[in-house]
């Protein structure tokens, strides 16, 4: 099974947002956003509805938020 990394920190920095801003704008729990942003080594499981909400908050496609790791 592959691992993914979410580019939350990079996109938040581009917009000048904090992780709290991302949580509020996306409607995703702050601890979830923080956990996803912290995992530079990737994750094998994510909540796709949360990922979709975060992508919508950034106004990007999910593919632009997700980085596939080998």
Secondary structure, DSSP 8 states (H G I E B T S, - for coil): --EEEE-HHHHHHHHT--HHHHHHHHT--HHHHHHHHH-TT-BS---HHHHHHHHHHHT--HHHHEEEE-
